[in-house]
Amino acid sequence: MFTIWLFILLSITPAEPPTATEKVQWISMADLDNLSQSAQWAENEKKIFIDLYTQWCGWCKRMDKTTFTDPTIVAYLNANFHCVRLDAETKETIVFGQEVYKWKPQGRKGINELGAQLGTIQGRISYPTLVFLNTNLRKIQAIPGYRDANDLLPMLVYFAENHYRKTPWDKFLAAFNPADYQP
């Protein structure tokens, strides 16, 4: 009897892994650099979203498990941004935008110069930091701290749809309706 139930259960349980659209399509800084130098880049409408994290950061890991698996966040990020994950403490040399960024000793773990450039706000850096770049690869804004899906969605919309150019954040947030962005 148990064997029959197990067979029935296995036959109705999907055996396929989640599709790519159910996960954020992360790319590396090298991938972004290559993409930005391609012929298609001139027609690019997507901004860049960078998750600046470290290996030891507990809040970064929590965002990975919760915020970046939320279906609304995943769908919106994949549709509207080139998404990059950047370990701010990587010792690998990064070439980006014809500049070379190296690891340098700083604090307890050191930092990659690109991570410092993107994530430093008023002389300080914290993790996670979410960085938004425009299509010209210029920083729009860096926002430090953990964000759950409810906090992140309006930020994504604010930058992706260029509301930041004409509407103050508090006015935008007061009028924001998350139901308009459900997948």
Secondary structure as GFF3:
##gff-version 3
##sequence-region A 1 183
A	DSSP	alpha_helix	2	12	.	.	.	ID=ss1
A	DSSP	three_ten_helix	20	22	.	.	.	ID=ss2
A	DSSP	beta_strand	26	27	.	.	.	ID=ss3
A	DSSP	alpha_helix	29	36	.	.	.	ID=ss4
A	DSSP	three_ten_helix	39	43	.	.	.	ID=ss5
A	DSSP	beta_strand	47	53	.	.	.	ID=ss6
A	DSSP	alpha_helix	58	65	.	.	.	ID=ss7
A	DSSP	three_ten_helix	67	69	.	.	.	ID=ss8
A	DSSP	alpha_helix	71	80	.	.	.	ID=ss9
A	DSSP	beta_strand	81	87	.	.	.	ID=ss10
A	DSSP	beta_strand	94	96	.	.	.	ID=ss11
A	DSSP	beta_strand	99	101	.	.	.	ID=ss12
A	DSSP	beta_strand	103	104	.	.	.	ID=ss13
A	DSSP	beta_strand	111	112	.	.	.	ID=ss14
A	DSSP	alpha_helix	113	119	.	.	.	ID=ss15
A	DSSP	beta_strand	129	133	.	.	.	ID=ss16
A	DSSP	beta_strand	139	144	.	.	.	ID=ss17
A	DSSP	alpha_helix	149	160	.	.	.	ID=ss18
A	DSSP	three_ten_helix	163	165	.	.	.	ID=ss19
A	DSSP	alpha_helix	169	175	.	.	.	ID=ss20
A	DSSP	three_ten_helix	178	181	.	.	.	ID=ss21
###
